[in-house]
């Protein structure tokens, strides 16, 4: 009988020894699994925080661009109208450039009325921020001028505007029409 007792003790001891080992393995495996899950959650947290920062920066940039666009709209709100008025200014200049000596008194008075309207129109445009691009005798600037003709005059400096064929204009700090010029090569 003793052997049976010993055997049962051995069997129960073995069972006791295997139970804790499997339980320990399960606990360790759960701990490892939890540690992996914690690491995974930490990585996700870092990624989400990074994504939030990027989206926040993008929103700030978008807001800044929107404000800049609004400011430009207000700054250049009359540009289309001014572009349509510039050919009228050109026509006034052509009419005013007529020789006064060959005109009759009646036409001369008519021409002086044209000059008054022209001067008034230029004053209004100046008050709106429209300025003429000074080109005559200045170095050629491709951002403000377009060379439509060239000449080769030895007495003049190379790259200088000899003649303005059509005036150019700026609206605030933006070129709205380039000056058409004749440049010395």
Secondary structure in CASP SS format (residue, H / E / C, confidence):
PFRMAT SS
TARGET T0000
AUTHOR 0000-0000-0000
METHOD secondary structure of the structure
MODEL  1
X C 1.00
X H 1.00
X H 1.00
X H 1.00
X H 1.00
X H 1.00
X H 1.00
X H 1.00
X H 1.00
X H 1.00
X H 1.00
X H 1.00
X H 1.00
X H 1.00
X H 1.00
X H 1.00
X H 1.00
X H 1.00
X H 1.00
X H 1.00
X H 1.00
X H 1.00
X H 1.00
X H 1.00
X H 1.00
X H 1.00
X H 1.00
X H 1.00
X H 1.00
X H 1.00
X H 1.00
X H 1.00
X H 1.00
X H 1.00
X H 1.00
X H 1.00
X H 1.00
X H 1.00
X H 1.00
X H 1.00
X H 1.00
X H 1.00
X H 1.00
X H 1.00
X H 1.00
X H 1.00
X H 1.00
X H 1.00
X H 1.00
X H 1.00
X H 1.00
X H 1.00
X H 1.00
X H 1.00
X H 1.00
X H 1.00
X H 1.00
X H 1.00
X H 1.00
X H 1.00
X H 1.00
X H 1.00
X H 1.00
X H 1.00
X H 1.00
X H 1.00
X H 1.00
X H 1.00
X H 1.00
X H 1.00
X H 1.00
X H 1.00
X H 1.00
X H 1.00
X H 1.00
X C 1.00
X C 1.00
X C 1.00
X H 1.00
X H 1.00
X H 1.00
X H 1.00
X H 1.00
X H 1.00
X H 1.00
X H 1.00
X H 1.00
X H 1.00
X H 1.00
X H 1.00
X H 1.00
X H 1.00
X H 1.00
X H 1.00
X H 1.00
X H 1.00
X C 1.00
X C 1.00
X C 1.00
X H 1.00
X H 1.00
X H 1.00
X C 1.00
X C 1.00
X H 1.00
X H 1.00
X H 1.00
X H 1.00
X H 1.00
X H 1.00
X H 1.00
X H 1.00
X H 1.00
X H 1.00
X H 1.00
X H 1.00
X H 1.00
X H 1.00
X H 1.00
X H 1.00
X H 1.00
X H 1.00
X H 1.00
X H 1.00
X H 1.00
X H 1.00
X H 1.00
X H 1.00
X C 1.00
X E 1.00
X E 1.00
X E 1.00
X C 1.00
X C 1.00
X C 1.00
X C 1.00
X C 1.00
X C 1.00
X E 1.00
X C 1.00
X C 1.00
X C 1.00
X C 1.00
X C 1.00
X E 1.00
X E 1.00
X E 1.00
X E 1.00
X E 1.00
X E 1.00
X E 1.00
X C 1.00
X C 1.00
X C 1.00
X C 1.00
X C 1.00
X C 1.00
X C 1.00
X C 1.00
X E 1.00
X E 1.00
X E 1.00
X E 1.00
X E 1.00
X E 1.00
X E 1.00
X C 1.00
X C 1.00
X E 1.00
X E 1.00
X E 1.00
X C 1.00
X C 1.00
X E 1.00
X E 1.00
X E 1.00
X E 1.00
X C 1.00
X E 1.00
X E 1.00
X E 1.00
X E 1.00
X E 1.00
X E 1.00
X C 1.00
END
